[in-house]
Amino acid sequence: MSRGFLYSFALGMVVVIACYRIGARLDWFDAFWVGPCSFLLAAASIPFVFSRSNWTCIFVMLGAIPFAVISDAVYDFFMNRIDRNLLPLEIVFWWVITPIPSVIGYGLGRYFAPFLKTR
């Protein structure tokens, strides 16, 4: 049985890249609330998918942030010709705004998962 670490890593990367891409399309760069809300919902999904998951999944999600930011910056550099020289500050910014919503989301998922699972 899996504990959902790969799912958590992939989910963390997808959420960060999706927030960047959706923010670029809709001009939501000033709306920093999209990232924490997305991490809250993503973290809440982990206990529903993997019943044996534990709180380490949150650290795995947060560990995926640098990989996602770097991959999005590389994409922007080669495809859109945009240079993002504040890359380390972006990673720190994500690490500052997402841990609390992630913990809250995972806690809510752990609480509600037994009620919503069919036996």
N, C-alpha and C positions, 0 to 999 in steps of 0.2 A: 504494500500500500504506500502511496506517495504522500508526502507531507505538503506538497504544493510549492516547493521552492522555485522550480523552473517557471511555473505559472506566475508566481509573484514577480520574478525578475522580468519576464516578458510583459506582464501587465504594467509594471512600473515604467518600462521603456515605451510601451504603446501610449500610455497616458501622457507622458511628457511630450512625446513627438506630436501626438494628436492635439494637445493644447497649443503647441507652437504653430502647427499648420492651420488649425481652425482660427486661432487668433490672428494669423497673417491674412487669412481670407476675409474675415469679418471686421478687421481693424479693432480687435479687442486687446491691444497691447496694454492699455491702461486698466483693464479689468483683471487684476491679479487673483481674484476670487475663483476663477474658473479652475485653476490648478488644484487648490485645496479641496474644492468640492468634488473634482474628479477623483482625487486620491481617496477621499472619504468613501465614495461609491465603489471604487475599485477594491479597496481594502475590505469593504463589507461583503464583497462577492467571494472572497477566499474561503471562509468557513462553509459556504453553501456548496462550493465545488469540491473541497477537500475537507472531510470531517475530521481527519487526524492532523490538521494543520495546527501550528502553534504560533506564538507571538514572534518567533524568529522570521516569519514571512514578512513582517513589517520592515525589519532591517534589510532583508533581501530586496524589497521594493525600493527602499531608500538607497541601497547600493547600486541600483540600476540607473539612478538619476545621472551620474557622470557619463555613463555610456550613452544614454539617450541625448544628453545635451551636446556631447562631442559629435555624435553621428548627425544630429540636426545641423550643427555648425559646419561640418564637412559638406553636407548636402547643400546648405546655403552658399558656401564658398564656391563649389564647383558648378552648381546648377543655376543659382540666382545671382552670382557674383556679388555676394554680400559678405563683408568681412566683419566677424563678431569678435572683437578684441577683448571684450569683457567676459569671456567664457568662464573663468574661475569664479567670478562674482555671480554669474547665473547659476552655477552649481550650488554655491553657498546660499543664494536666495531660495532655490528649491528646497534645500535642506532646512532652511529656517521656517518656511511657510507650510510644509507638508507633514511633518511628524505628528503633530497633534490631531489633525483631521484623520490621518491614517490610523492612529491608535483608537480614536473614537469610532471610526467606521468598522475596524476589525472587532472591537468590543460589541458593537451593535450586531454585527454579523454572527458572532459567537452566541449572543443572547437569543437572537431570533431564528437561527438555523435549526435548532431542534423542533421548534414549533411548526416550521414550514416544510420540513422534510416528510415525505410519505414513507411509511414503513411497509 
